[in-house]
């Protein structure tokens, strides 16, 4: 279906972003402007503007005289991103503990009940979905659009990495325990405790990802 010229480059950026996250456009792949423009039935002008948007978001890298490529997330990137997002989401948890109403806490409790059920049944895909919803709810409760904006940008990069830390041995149970610790602090209206628990949760995610990476390397080592 042909795109209509309503904020066309934003629509093109959204479609390309979805294709990247879906794995249709894999990390490292060259983004052929002529081919993409033909596929999407648009001119190259809005496509180039869309690629600028994705480059600014960190999903695409531009190389002079070569063109654009889907960004590849390195271990160094992850080492640099996780401490930052741990600080930011920790701050969100602190603010959420100060601002959450009884109704907010009831809604979070329902999400944590779902999370526990998925963990017990080892439904990892469903666990990821509820886990994401919990993080989003806490970010919303913090009510700080600048925090939300920066976290959203970093999350796009982490999503690009296709992280699977819950497959590390024992990580699913550990993750649930960490989430329950964050929620306990929120329910107790303990901002310092909520911040510390969230920072621990994000830091341990990075540790688990290192374990997964080491395990994969050992499997394929000659």
C-alpha positions in Angstrom: 0.0 0.0 0.0 1.3 3.4 -1.0 2.1 5.8 1.9 0.2 9.1 2.0 2.3 12.3 2.3 1.3 13.1 5.9 4.6 13.5 7.8 5.8 11.0 5.3 9.3 10.7 6.6 8.0 9.9 10.1 5.8 7.2 8.6 8.8 5.8 6.7 10.9 5.9 9.8 8.2 4.0 11.7 8.0 1.3 9.1 11.8 0.9 8.9 12.0 0.9 12.7 9.4 -1.9 12.9 11.3 -3.9 10.3 14.6 -3.6 12.2 13.0 -4.6 15.5 11.3 -7.6 13.8 14.6 -8.8 12.5 13.7 -8.3 8.8 16.5 -5.8 8.5 19.3 -7.4 10.5 22.2 -5.7 12.3 25.0 -4.8 9.9 22.8 -4.9 6.8 23.3 -2.2 4.2 20.1 -0.1 3.6 19.9 0.3 -0.1 18.1 3.5 -0.7 17.0 2.8 -4.3 15.7 -0.7 -3.3 13.9 0.6 -0.2 12.3 3.5 -2.1 11.1 1.1 -4.8 9.7 -1.3 -2.2 7.9 1.5 -0.3 6.8 3.3 -3.4 8.2 6.6 -2.3 10.9 9.0 -3.5 14.3 9.0 -2.0 13.9 12.4 -0.3 11.5 11.2 2.5 13.5 8.0 2.8 16.7 10.0 3.5 14.9 12.1 6.1 13.7 8.9 7.7 17.2 7.5 7.8 18.4 10.7 9.5 15.8 10.1 12.2 16.9 6.5 12.7 20.5 7.6 12.8 19.8 10.1 15.5 18.0 7.4 17.5 21.1 5.1 17.2 19.3 2.4 15.2 21.2 3.2 12.0 24.8 4.3 11.4 25.9 6.4 8.5 29.2 6.0 6.8 30.4 8.8 4.5 30.5 7.7 0.8 29.1 4.3 1.7 25.6 4.9 3.0 23.5 3.6 5.9 23.7 0.4 7.8 21.5 -1.1 10.6 23.5 -0.6 13.8 25.2 -3.6 15.4 25.2 -3.4 19.2 28.5 -4.4 20.8 29.4 -5.7 24.2 31.0 -2.3 24.8 27.7 -0.6 24.0 25.9 -2.8 26.5 28.6 -2.1 29.2 28.1 1.6 28.6 24.3 1.6 28.4 23.3 -0.6 31.4 24.9 1.6 34.1 23.2 4.6 32.6 19.7 3.0 32.3 20.1 1.6 35.8 20.6 5.1 37.2 17.7 6.5 35.2 15.2 3.7 35.9 16.4 3.8 39.5 15.4 7.4 39.7 12.0 6.5 38.2 11.4 4.0 40.9 12.3 6.6 43.5 9.8 9.1 42.1 7.2 6.4 41.7 7.5 5.5 45.4 6.7 9.1 46.2 3.9 9.6 43.7 2.1 6.2 43.5 -1.5 6.2 44.7 -3.3 3.2 46.3 -4.9 2.6 42.9 -1.5 2.7 41.2 -0.2 0.1 43.6 -3.2 -2.2 43.1 -2.6 -2.1 39.3 1.1 -2.9 39.8 0.2 -5.7 42.2 -2.0 -7.2 39.4 0.9 -7.0 37.0 3.3 -8.7 39.5 0.8 -11.5 40.0 0.8 -12.1 36.3 4.6 -12.0 36.3 4.7 -14.6 39.0 2.4 -16.9 37.2 4.4 -16.7 34.0 7.6 -17.3 35.8 6.1 -20.4 37.6 4.9 -21.8 34.2 8.2 -20.7 32.5 6.3 -18.8 29.9 9.3 -16.6 29.1 7.8 -14.7 26.1 4.8 -13.7 28.3 7.1 -12.9 31.1 9.0 -10.5 28.9 5.7 -8.8 27.9 4.5 -8.2 31.5 8.1 -7.3 32.6 8.1 -4.5 30.0 4.6 -3.3 31.1 5.8 -3.1 34.7 8.9 -1.0 33.7 6.6 1.3 31.6 4.2 1.7 34.5 6.9 2.7 36.9 8.4 5.2 34.4 4.9 6.6 33.9 4.4 7.0 37.7 7.7 8.9 37.9 5.9 11.6 35.8 9.2 13.0 34.4 9.0 13.3 30.6 12.8 13.9 30.3 13.6 10.6 32.1 11.0 8.8 30.0 12.4 10.2 26.8 16.1 9.3 27.5 15.1 5.8 28.8 12.9 5.3 25.6 15.9 6.1 23.4 18.2 3.7 25.3 15.6 1.0 25.2 15.5 1.2 21.4 19.2 0.3 21.4 18.7 -2.6 23.8 15.8 -3.9 21.8 18.0 -3.8 18.7 20.4 -6.1 20.6 17.7 -8.8 20.9 18.6 -9.5 24.5 17.7 -12.9 26.0 19.0 -12.6 29.5 16.1 -14.7 31.0 17.6 -17.8 29.3 20.6 -17.7 31.6 20.4 -20.5 34.2 18.4 -19.3 37.3 17.9 -15.9 35.8 14.1 -16.1 35.5 13.7 -16.8 39.2 16.2 -14.1 40.1 14.5 -11.6 37.9 11.1 -12.3 39.6 12.7 -11.9 43.0 14.2 -8.5 42.0 10.9 -7.3 40.6 9.1 -8.3 43.8 11.8 -6.4 45.8 11.1 -3.2 43.8 7.4 -3.6 44.3 7.8 -4.2 48.0 9.7 -0.9 48.3 7.1 0.9 46.2 4.3 -0.4 48.4 6.2 0.6 51.5 6.6 4.1 50.0 10.4 3.7 50.4 12.0 5.9 47.7 15.6 4.9 48.6 14.8 1.2 48.7 12.9 1.3 45.4 15.8 3.1 43.7 18.4 0.7 45.0 16.3 -2.3 44.1 15.7 -1.1 40.6 19.4 -0.4 40.1 20.2 -3.8 41.3 17.7 -5.3 38.9 19.2 -3.6 35.9 22.8 -4.3 36.9 22.0 -8.0 37.3 20.4 -8.1 33.8 23.8 -7.1 32.4 25.5 -9.7 34.5 23.1 -12.4 33.1 23.7 -11.2 29.6 27.5 -11.7 30.1 26.8 -15.2 31.3 24.7 -15.9 28.2 27.4 -14.5 25.9 30.1 -16.6 27.6 28.0 -19.7 27.3 27.4 -19.2 23.6 31.1 -18.6 23.0 32.0 -21.8 24.8 29.4 -23.8 22.7 30.9 -22.7 19.4 34.6 -22.6 20.5 36.8 -25.1 18.4 
